[in-house]
Amino acid sequence: MASEAIRVLVVDDHPMWRDAVARDLDEAGFSVVGTAGDGAKALRVAPAARPTLVVVDLHLPDMTGVELTAGLVALPDPPRVLVLSASGASDDVLAAVKAGATGYLVKSAGREELLDAVRRVHAGEAVYTPGLAGLVLGEYRRLSSASRSREPEAPVLTPRETEVLRLVAKGLAYKQIAQRLGISHRTVQNHVQNTLTKLHLHNRVELVRYAIDQGLDA
């Protein structure tokens, strides 16, 4: 997807950091539709600005970034949420993901890492600072083990969809899956989208959770 089709709202209570992130995104060709220094303003402007992705800091003056994330994903036309925080604490990461964040980067990430994360999160990929992905997958495994006994009948996926789903559950990015299977990045995206539709899921985070529920991460 072209960068200009990605509409970004940046939420951070530090003006210099907020402006720097917005500037980097703008210079990379993204459409920065607004900035906010607190959660209330973000929730107020989001319906009119219609961002497709919101970069959220966890520590805001009026609410937590986790609360803001939950509010954003509850909107009628919810944007993706990428958390960009100074904290890499496990409790913060898991709380953000459970609230609906699709990606989580710590603020030590470089400019190119941020831009790549924005593109991938917008496409529905779960993106985390290296070292955090295993934490999130581990939590999904713990939660899924408690609900295996109530496992519903699984929809019928094609062998290729199941193969792609298995690799998604192992934490591989779409580009890595494409290389592993010898298919195009677009084909991987199509398989993932078809699988999401069949399973009535909304994003890659939910897809990984489903795959682990089905034991496909082994």
N, C-alpha and C positions, 0 to 999 in steps of 0.2 A: 504494500500500500504506500502511496506517495506520502512523504512527510507532511505536506501541507494539508492532507486529509485527516491528520491526527490533531485534534483540538485539545489543548492542554490547559488546565487550571493549576497554578502552583500555590500551595498553602504552606506557609512557614511564618513564624512570628519574628524571625530575625530579618530585617529589611535587606541587609547586604547579601545574605545568603539567598533569600527569596529572589532578589533582583538578578543575582549571578546565575541562578538556575534558569530563570526566565530568559535571560540574555543568551545563554548557551543553547537553549531550545530554539529560540528565534533564529539565531545564526545558522543552526543546522537545518532550517527550513520548516520547522514545526509551526503550527498556528497557535500562538499563546493567546488564549481568549480572556485571560484575566489572572490576577493574583489576589491573595487574601492573607491577612495576618492572624486570623482567628477562625474557628470553626463556624461560628454564626454567620459571618460574612460569606464563607464558602458555600454554605447551604442556601444562603439567600440569593447568591448570584448564579449558582449552578443551573437552575431551571431555565434562566434566560440565556446564559452564555453557552449552554449545551456542550460542555466539554465531553470528549470521548475518553479522556484519561485525566485523572487528577493525581498530581504528585503531592503527597501528604507527609508532613512532619508529625511525629508522635506527640511532641510536647507543645501544646498550644495553651494560650492564657485562659480560655473559657471552657474547654473540654479536651479530652484526650484525642489523639489521632485515631485511636480505636473506635471511639464513639462517633467521630466524624466519618470514618470509613463505613460504619454501619448505617449512618444516615444517608450517605451518598449511594450506597448500593440499594437502598430502599426507595430511591427516587423512581418515578414512572419510566424514565429512560436512563437507567443507571450507567455511569461511566466505569471504566476499569480504574482500579486504584493501585498506585505504586507508592509504597511507603519509602521515604528517604529520611533516615533517622540516624542520630549519633549513637543510638543504643543498638547493641547486637545481643542483648540479653534474651535468653530463650523464652521467658515469659512474655516479653514484648512482641517477639516475632510470632509466637503461636497465637497470642491474642489478636494481633492484626490479621493474620490469615483466617482465623475463625470468624472474624468480623466481616470478611469478604475481600481482603486485599489479595490481588493476584501476584504481586511482586513485592520484594523487600530488599532494599539496599542500605548499607550503612554509608554515612557521609564521607567516609574515606575513599569511596569509589571515584575513579577518574571520570573525566568528561565523556570519553568514548564509551565507557562502561554504562554510564547513565543513559546516553543516547540510544545505545543498543537495547538497554532494558526497556526504555519507553516504546521502542518499535515492537519488541517481542511481547511485552505485556499487552499492548494494544491489540496484538494478534491473538491473544488468549493464552499465551504461554505463561507458566509459573516461573518467575525469575527471582533468584535469591543470590545475595552475596555468597561467594564460595565458602562452604562450611556450614551454611544455614539450611541448605536443601536437605541434608541428611537428618537434621533436627526435625524438620517439618514432616518428612516421610516417616520418621520413627513415630511421631505423634499420631499420624494417620493409621499406622499399623496397630498402635495401642488401642485407638478408638474402634477400629474395625474388628479387632479380636473380641470385643465385648458384644458385637451385634451379629456375629456370624450365624448364630442359631436362628436369627430371623431373616436370613438371606432370601430375597424374593427370586422368583424364576427369572433368569437373565434373558434379555432380548437376544434374538439371533443376530450375531455379527458374522461377517464374512471372514474367511481365514486371514486375509490381508489386514482387515480392520483389527482383528484380534492380535495379530503380530505387531502392528503399530501401537496398539493399546498397551501391550506388554512392555514395549520399549519406552513409552511415555511413563509408565509406572516405575521404571528404573531410573527416571530422572534425565533421560536424554533429551536434548534440544531437537527441534524439528530438523535442523541442518544435519545433525549427527544421525538421526533416524534415516534421513534420505540417503546419506552416504552408506550407512550400514545395509540398507535394503536395495541400493542401486536404483532408486527412483528419484523424481524431482521433489524439491521443497514444496512446490504447489500441490503435488499429488499427496504428500504427507498431510498438508493442511486440509485437503478435501476429505481424506479418510478420517481425520480427527473430527471435522465438522459433521460428517455423516454419522459418526459414532455418537457425538453429542446429541444429535437429533433423535437417534434411535433410543438413547438412554434418558431423554428428557433432562439433560444436564445443560449448564450454562457456560462453563469455562473449563480450562485445563485443571484448575485446582480441584474442582468437583470430579473431573474425570480420573485424576490420580487416586482420589479417595475411593471411587468405585472400583478401579482396577485392583487396589490393595484389598478391598472387601472380597473380591473374587479370587484372590490369591495369585494374581498375574504378575506380581513383582518378584516372584521367586527366581 
